[in-house]
Amino acid sequence: MASGMGVPSLSIYATELYGQYGVERICRVGTCGGISRKVAVKDVIVASSAHTNSGVATIDIPGVSLSLAASYDMLRGAVDQARGSGKRVHVGPVYTSDFFYSSRMDIVPALDKLGTLGVEMEAAGLFGCALAAGKEAAAVLTVSDHLFDGSGDLTSDERESLFQDALEAGIAALKA
């Protein structure tokens, strides 16, 4: 199902699915912008964790920034399937931003230096909801554009047709 855009929208869906419908696992399959020069447009990223500028990492326990991470079994399932497909796959942290258009490009080199693979808008919210509910979550992303390399964004047709690898990894995460 679609979750809308951003942490608040996704958090509503995830909280209700976990709490009211008995869902045990959710995998976000979507897009991200590449940050690391190791990733290229069309590559798949399996998010191991999510840094964020959202309050979701600090709202539950005052004075503490929570570590927002994917569930290990789901992460392993997605990684195993994606690597087995022979496609380019990367595993590591992503950056969940509350802003689609941000003037804070000054933080991107620091995120890159820390090994952050891509930027998106939902993973930290999903991981936070799973943590709060005692449930599981993962995020598998296709790089649709890149902040540094300028090799070109996905076309509209590619955005509709090139997500099979990420979808298959997401299904493997749910079945793990």
VEXZA-948075 format. One record per atom (N, C-alpha, C): x, y, z. Coordinates in steps of 0.001 Angstrom, whole numbers, padded with zeros to 6 digits, always signed. Each point is the difference from the previous one (the first is absolute). Layout:
BEGIN
XYZ ...
END
This chain:
BEGIN
+000836-001176+000000 -000836+001176+000000 +000878+001235+000000 -000503+001075-000459 +000734+001261+000018 -000045+000591+001402 +001049+000722+000363 +000074+000576+001347 -000015+001521-000009 -000118+000585-001162 +000121+001445-000060 +001467+000400+000032 +000248+001286+000184 +001369+000492-000032 +000396+000566+001354 +001143-000419+000479 +000566+000562+001218 -000302-000814+001245 +000749+000320+001060 -000120-000701+001272 -001410+000087+000580 -000634+001182+000049 -001333+000039+000618 -001016-000899-000690 -000055+000037-001307 -000966-000810-000735 +000284-001487+000190 +001255-000401-000198 +000343-001401+000170 -000265-000454+001426 +000277+000840+000971 -000192-000371+001407 -001462-000292+000327 -000908+000717-000612 -001427-000281+000207 -000317-001408-000493 +000377-000308-001233 -000289-001313-000568 +000668-001116+000802 +001293+000164+000293 +000728-001056+000702 -000566-000229+001396 -000283+001068+000725 -000548-000131+001349 -001337-000730-000028 -000864+000353-000949 -001299-000660-000096 +000132-001452-000461 +000881-000262-000953 +000182-001372-000454 +000541-000885+001118 +001005+000486+000725 +000551-000774+001114 -001009-000150+001140 -000652+001083+000363 -000842+000011+001187 -001423-000489-000177 -000596+000250-001144 -001418-000317-000179 -000273-001177-000931 +000988-000365-000807 -000237-001050-000980 +000907-001221+000183 +000803+000007+001049 +000820-001170+000301 +001162-000237-000944 +000383+001001-000769 +001132-000147-000905 +001280-000131+000834 +000829-000952-000347 +001245-000238+000730 +001216+000595-000699 -000075+000104-001348 +001151+000464-000785 -000478+000957-001088 +000773+001064-000193 -000239+000923-001096 +001333+000247-000694 -000016-000050-001331 +001190+000342-000775 -000346+001151-000935 +000722+001078+000137 -000147+001125-000923 +000813-000304-001244 -000637+000010-001146 +000674-000130-001286 -000255+001308-000729 +001053+000719-000310 -000169+001307-000621 +001266+000500-000648 +000111+001304-000052 +001135+000635-000664 +000797+000829+000994 +001198+000347-000432 +000836+000921+000771 +000938+000704-000962 +000562+001087+000490 +001060+000674-000727 +001327-000540+000492 +000931-000218-000905 +001307-000497+000401 +000826+001092+000656 +000682-000351+001075 +000963+000901+000637 +001413-000515-000241 +000236-001258+000349 +001331-000573-000144 +000385-000103-001468 +001253+000271-000259 +000494-000151-001368 +000150-001474-000379 -000162-000883+000968 +000047-001438-000260 -001292-000501-000645 -001079+000771+000126 -001276-000419-000572 -000267+000765-001289 -000754-000643-000859 -000354+000615-001285 -001509-000079-000186 -000508+000842-000879 -001411-000060-000360 -000303-001422-000484 -001109-000551+000428 -000499-001346-000274 +000484-001046+001000 +000997+000328+000837 +000454-000944+001019 -001077-000178+001062 +000094-001083+000751 -000897-000280+001113 +000755+000235+001306 -000663+000678+000930 +000546+000205+001344 -000915-000702+000993 +000587-000829+000836 -000720-000591+001123 +000463+000775+001231 -000926+000730+000607 +000346+000881+001112 +000193-000801+001283 +001186+000088+000572 +000254-000658+001281 -000480+000867+001157 -000005+001315-000227 -000439+000957+001013 -000345+001312-000695 -000539+000939+000791 -000377+001287-000590 +000349+001136+000952 +000894+000866-000453 +000245+001270+000682 -001178+000904-000369 -000266+001009+000816 -001130+000868-000346 +000086+001368+000657 -000636+000968-000654 -000208+001318+000609 -001404+000091+000591 -000737-001095-000049 -001353-000058+000537 +000045-000187+001516 -001018+000455+000678 -000108-000195+001436 -000263-001436+000399 -000241-000883-000949 -000336-001388+000305 +001099-000700+000797 +001237+000435-000118 +001106-000644+000715 +000136+000481+001440 -000690+001070+000344 +000174+000570+001342 -001291+000183+000778 -001134-000303-000571 -001279+000329+000624 -000396-000946+001141 +000373-001274-000064 -000488-000965+000979 +000697+000067+001356 +001284+000289+000006 +000757+000068+001251 +000767+001316+000013 -000455+000982+000772 +000680+001301+000033 +001488-000136+000319 +000802+000704-000797 +001450+000001+000197 +000723-001164-000650 -000732-000875-000696 +000607-001167-000633 -000351-000013-001487 +001008-000208-000833 -000239-000216-001430 -000008-001500-000241 -001138-000522-000409 -000132-001428-000241 +000782-000420-001234 +000495-001218+000016 +000628-000586-001177 -001111-000642-000815 -000241+000539-001168 -001093-000469-000852 +000577-000931-001053 -000289-001285+000158 +000623-001008-000847 -001027-000995-000509 +000357-000633-001100 -000826-001065-000572 +000067-001221+000906 -001017-000835-000070 -000013-001270+000708 +001014-000932-000657 +000801-000661+000814 +001098-000787-000552 -000464-001082-000972 -000978-000803+000380 -000426-001088-000881 -000505+000523-001334 -000754+001100+000041 -000498+000587-001244 +001156+000558-000822 +000926+000665+000661 +001180+000549-000674 +000768-001122-000685 +000260-001070+000739 +000742-001130-000564 -000730-000592-001196 -001332-000196+000108 -000769-000559-001104 +000075+000858-001246 -000131+001306+000172 +000074+000919-001145 +001389-000002-000624 +001019+000033+000834 +001381+000028-000505 +000321-001291-000736 -000340-001139+000599 +000294-001285-000644 -000661-000090-001373 -001262+000399-000086 -000704-000084-001274 +000597+000975-001009 +000235+001230+000408 +000515+001017-000917 +001390-000371-000515 +000853-000473+000879 +001346-000389-000440 -000050-001222-000902 -000939-000892+000257 -000145-001195-000829 -000519+000296-001393 -000589+001171-000179 -000559+000353-001306 +001056+000445-000998 +001202+000262+000498 +001068+000461-000877 -000050+001488-000302 -000965+000705+000554 -000122+001445-000208 +000905+000734+000987 +000239+001269-000272 +000811+000823+000913 -000839+000345+001222 +000447-000452+001150 -000701+000252+001255 +000988+000513+001042 -000469+000923+000814 +000815+000592+001060 -000780-000106+001299 +000711-000215+001088 -000620-000111+001315 +000653+001021+000911 -000829+000818+000650 +000545+000991+000916 -001056+001014+000387 +000424+001033+000708 -000950+001002+000471 -000490+000920-001115 -001220+000478+000188 -000570+001040-000854 -000326+001199+000884 -000313+001102-000619 -000388+001213+000707 -001461+000285-000314 -000830+000020+001039 -001412+000334-000151 -000159+001479+000281 -000408+000752-000995 -000153+001441+000143 -001470+000387+000053 -000296+001008+000801 -001353+000557+000024 -000236+000942-001170 +001032+000249-000798 -000101+000982-001081 +000350-000637-001335 -000896+000106-000961 +000300-000479-001348 +000947+000975-000687 -000288+001262+000124 +000875+001050-000525 +000624+000698+001189 +001271-000204+000206 +000672+000568+001160 +001117+000936-000422 +000170+001038+000753 +001121+000916-000242 +001235-000457+000780 -000097-001112+000728 +001099-000481+000853 +000900-000996-000735 +000428+000354-001175 +000912-000867-000730 +001370-000076+000675 +000264+000896+000944 +001273-000010+000709 +000187-001258+000850 -001077-000698+000359 +000124-001199+000829 +000283-001259-000824 -000212+000073-001290 +000138-001185-000846 +001431-000543-000012 +001048+000821-000115 +001356-000566+000045 +000304-000716+001323 -000512+000521+001103 +000219-000659+001287 -000730-001334+000063 -001222-000052-000532 -000733-001256-000046 +000736-001012-000888 +000512+000461-001123 +000768-000852-000906 +001235-000549+000711 +000695+000841+000715 +001214-000409+000715 -000306-001085+001027 -001193+000034+000580 -000405-001000+000992 -000573-001271-000643 +000039-000081-001324 -000447-001213-000688 -001474-000045-000334 -000686+001124+000097 -001423+000054-000319 -000168-000201-001500 -000840-000954-000379 -000130-000378-001405 -000967+000861-000787 -001121+000387+000620 -001020+000738-000736 -000872+000821+000918 -000863+000811-000609 -000930+000849+000737 -001417-000309-000443 -000904-000124+000977 -001400-000278-000281 -000827+000630+001115 -001275-000335+000114 -000848+000734+000943 -000829-000865+000956 +000193-001309+000026 -000885-000832+000816 +000656-001038+000906 +001173-000493-000305 +000567-001157+000713 +000107+000222+001504 +000475+001158+000438 +000144+000240+001444 -001350-000077+000699 -001035+000522-000620 -001340-000079+000577 -000476-001433+000111 +000236-000792-001035 -000396-001402+000025 +000768-000756+001071 +001309+000195+000059 +000811-000696+001004 -000411+000417+001407 -000325+001282+000187 -000452+000488+001305 -001337-000605+000411 -000927-000098-000936 -001307-000612+000294 +000155-001475+000357 +000845-000706-000736 +000233-001415+000291 +000618-000160+001385 +000960+000834+000322 +000642-000045+001307 -001021+000227+001110 -000832+001013-000154 -001005+000331+001020 -001042-001105+000153 -000326-000692-001086 -001030-001029+000030 +000546-001394+000295 +001329-000132+000061 +000588-001319+000185 -000181-000878-001222 -000018+000620-001180 -000219-000714-001266 +001263+000095-000855 -000095-000380-001260 +001157-000020-000882 -000209+000889-001224 +001129+000502-000526 -000060+000873-001177 +001305-000066-000783 -000119+000301-001285 +001156+000092-000894 -000313+001036-001076 +001047+000431-000689 -000172+000932-001119 +000952-000394-001125 -000558-000152-001205 +000773-000340-001190 -000294+001078-001031 +001043+000625-000498 -000155+001201-000813 +000741-000102-001318 -000593+000522-001044 +000661+000134-001289 +000493+001438-000118 +001247+000167-000383 +000570+001338-000165 -000579+000597-001279 -000793+001062+000168 -000693+000596-001151 +000728+001218-000559 +000887+000561+000800 +000796+001164-000409 +001205+000044+000927 +000957+000882-000274 +001209+000061+000817 +000367+001448+000260 +000336+000290+001250 +000335+001363+000376 +001344+000455-000537 +000917-000941-000297 +001344+000366-000416 +000363-000349-001426 -000348-001210-000460 +000621-000457-001239 -000598+000570-001273 -001212+000493+000024 -000571+000658-001174 -000181-000905-001197 -000052-001330+000218 -000107-000917-001125 -001400-000041-000587 -000918+000694+000636 -001357+000058-000532 -000996-000694+000894 -001142+000603+000109 -001078-000563+000795 -000730-001055-000812 -000738-000852+000694 -000844-000952-000704 -001082+000748-000770 -000330-000508-001159 -001108+000563-000759 -001313-000465+000634 -001095+000578-000415 -001308-000436+000510 -000230-001479-000279 +000338-000461-001204 -000164-001414-000341 +000880-000880+000881 +001235+000418+000223 +000901-000780+000849 -000506-000054+001443 -000551+001099+000484 -000544+000017+001362 -001121-001036+000147 -000723-000263-001062 -001094-000971+000044 +000474-001433-000215 +001146-000186-000649 +000379-001353-000396 +001258-000557+000667 +000779+000819+000677 +001286-000484+000512 +000002-000344+001492 -001143-000239+000575 -000041-000248+001432 -000171-001472+000339 +000086-000861-000993 -000193-001431+000232 +001040-000549+000973 +001248+000398-000143 +001053-000507+000883 -000270+000391+001453 -000375+001254+000219 -000306+000446+001355 -001241-000697+000529 -000997-000186-000841 -001231-000677+000413 +000285-001448+000398 +000802-000696-000780 +000339-001385+000328 +000779-000077+001307 +000896+000944+000233 +000745+000030+001276 -000943+000302+001147 -000966+000881-000222 -000985+000321+001027 -000866-001205+000352 -000398-000748-001010 -000791-001217+000247 +000824-001003+000801 +001283-000131-000354 +000879-000912+000751 +000144+000446+001448 +000036+001305+000229 +000076+000519+001367 -001242-000402+000794 -001148+000107-000626 -001252-000343+000681 -000099-001491+000290 +000601-000827-000856 -000065-001455+000172 +001101-000554+000897 +001028+000789+000271 +001163-000487+000759 -000377-000495+001381 
END
